[in-house]
């Protein structure tokens, strides 16, 4: 056992220990971190790619492009009448004789083809186990003839901690129409995911027509909760005491309303689900 974060009077924390910590937080995959310009690629010419500032976490190792700068990566020119896919990787190297680690961008050139070119493979390995070369695929450069037609980003962008904090909303965030009695209401947002659950019933003297679309809201939900497209939810209607349940069609739309339609007349409704907000 070793205390990595304790004072020992001499340098003792290793890069391997730092990667252990990072793997415990970020996992051992590859992620672009939500900082700076997030390594956004820009095509400068038929053989020059600029990679903006940002950070990449790969197997617990942190690779960075300095804030306010960019890295320039050069690829070989394409061939007239042929297509090609080149792979830009973050290459980790370990010199065991000098005990030196380094990171750099590297280009693995693909094989030209008349159609459907294949992305070349990167060098796999395990940094923590001391492999001398380990490569993380980051960008695919698409060439058609001599022109670069686009650059695809491979790793996902990892949300920062502020985006993972859960916010719980009350009913003012999604006003319910006055003719409903609400017995249960839960609305929360974690990152850009919204989770919703409601149990409601028609007030005495109120009824609805079957096969007719209704909204449960008196006005739209907050804009920060509205979905970027229509999402279908889970719902059912019941008689008194939640008897004779029947599935209902229900969805949330981009205008900020939860809507439903039932094939038979019911008094009690239960709607739940989640969606991705804008």
PyMOL commands that set and color helices and strands:
alter all, ss='L'
color gray80, all
select helices_A, chain A and resi 15-26+127-129+161-164+171-173+223-225+240-242
alter helices_A, ss='H'
color red, helices_A
select strands_A, chain A and resi 30-33+41-43+48-58+61-74+83-95+100-108+133-144+147-153+156-158+166-169+180-190+193-202+214-215+231-232+234-238+246-247+249-252+258-261+268-276
alter strands_A, ss='S'
color yellow, strands_A
deselect
rebuild
show_as cartoon
